[in-house]
Amino acid sequence: MDGPFLQEGPVSGGGFMRGDPFQGVSADEMEHMISSARLGKKDSKIARLKLIDRLTDIETSAEFEARERVSRTTVARRMKGIVEALQNGR
């Protein structure tokens, strides 16, 4: 999988961004983009945690309740589609 949110080698905490396509976008602008992209509830939460709060994949997965079972791998996998939806909604 290729994309801007891949881990470059082993990184403590996992999943730091590389080549941020939203560099310079304010938190308010990003919130508007997320709302406009009509992402599902889970993808919207992932987008906010990763792109506004700048959490790692591990920290993002920990923010979900245990019953939702969102792993670090799931966060990383979903980010590609989230980024595409946000870029297409710009």
N, C-alpha and C positions, 0 to 999 in steps of 0.2 A: 504494500500500500504506500503510495506516495502522497505527500501533502505537507502543509505548513505546520502541522501539529505532531510531527513524529519525534520520537526520542532519538537524540544523537548519542549512541553508545549508552552504557549504563549511567544513569543519572539518579542520584539520590532523590527520592520523592517521586520520580517517574514523570515522563511526559511534558517536559518544558517545550515551549514553542520554538520553532525555527522559522525564520522568514515570515514574521507576523504580517498578514495581509491587511490588518486593521490598525496598523501603527498610526498614531495621530488622531484616531477617532475617539471622541470624548465618551465618557460613561453614558451621558444622556443620549448621544447619537447612537451608541451601541444598543441601548435599551429600545430605542425607536426601531432600529433595524431588526432586532430580535422579534419585537411585536409585529412588525410589518411582514416578516418572513412566514408568519403563520406556522410556526413549528409546533409540534405536539408539546404537551406539558413537560414530559421528561427531557426532551431535547432543548426546550426553552430554559429549563433549570440548568442543564449542562452548559449551555451557551453563556448564561449569566455568570455561573461559577468560574468558567474558564476564561471568558473574554472580558468580563467586568471586574470580577474579584481576583482574577489571575491566579487561580488555584492550580496545582498540579493535578494530573489524572488521579493519583492516589487520594489526595485531599478532596477532590470532587466526588469520587466514589464514596468516601467516608461521610459526606454530607447527606447522602440519601439514607433513609431509614432502612434498617436491616431487611424488612419485608420486601423492599423494592429490588434488592439483589442487583445493584448496579456495580459491576466490577471496574477496575482500572482499564481492562481490555475493552469493555463495552464503551466506556467514555472515549477512549482513543478511536475506536471504530466509528462511533457516531459523529465525531468531530468533523470528519471529511464531508459528510452530507450536510451538516450544520453550516460549515463554511461555504459550501456551494450554494445553499439556500440564501444565506446572507448576502453573498456576492451578487446573486441573480436579482435580489430584491433591492439593490442599491439604486 
